[in-house]
Amino acid sequence: MKTFAKALTSLAAVAATLAFTPVHAVVVTFGGQNTNVAGGDNSGLTSNYVPVSNIVDPSTGYFIETFDAATANPWLNGGLPGTTDLHPGANMNIQQGAGCSINSYGTLSITADGGGFAVRDGSANYAATPANDSTCFGYGRNKGGTLPASVKVDYTTFLGASGAKINYLGVYYGSIDNYNNIAFYGTNGNLLQIAGGLLADGLITGAEILAANGGHTGNQTQPGSNVYVNLAFAPGEEFTAFEF
């Protein structure tokens, strides 16, 4: 079962610290820092740009979704209400378990189609925890849902007229399957197809990530199948939405 967790997005200019090349408008790298250490939140892996606690001052320009109700950033506009049990969200395709929350639900436009999307902690027969993660994580399809399933996170309203753009996405991607995809969309709402790299078709596929890391589809413990993925976008190629 496909899972993902710890999505982190930067609204700040991090290009100066990243090694862009003229050939590729987006650079995809793999690897993050271990959070199962002193001061960490025990989520397995997170971005090298943030503390292992996954708590960041918003003035740094980083936007974090941990899926844990207890670590919600107080500057957000409130998460999906009610965390006492697994229940449907506002669009009936989003579910969450006790202690878990989509903390950015009131800030971003988050929609789920088909079999939907959910958050929980601990593996079940319909969802697998990313390797070494003892916190809440996101997965699709939701409990009882059918395939295919998708969730789209759109930052357009959040960005508004500020002129800010998103040039980095980091995500701890657990038990990756060959058939999983992450799609990226530009300001016109169309797929962001960037020639010369992994996003030539607007998608980064599970098969591509597994091949790059020596992973095996659906493996729940192997490092090559539970990967921290970093995408750094060059100026002019920033995205406004992504979809699993």
Beta strands, then each sheet from edge to edge (+ up, - down):
strand 1: 3-10
strand 2: 26-30
strand 3: 33-34
strand 4: 45-46
strand 5: 62-65
strand 6: 87-88
strand 7: 94-96
strand 8: 109-114
strand 9: 117-120
strand 10: 137-139
strand 11: 149-154
strand 12: 168-174
strand 13: 181-185
strand 14: 203-205
strand 15: 227-233
strand 16: 241-243
sheet 1: 2+ 15- 12+ 1- 5+
sheet 2: 2+ 15- 12+ 1- 10+ 9- 7- 6+
sheet 3: 3+ 4-
sheet 4: 8+ 11- 16+ 13- 14+
end
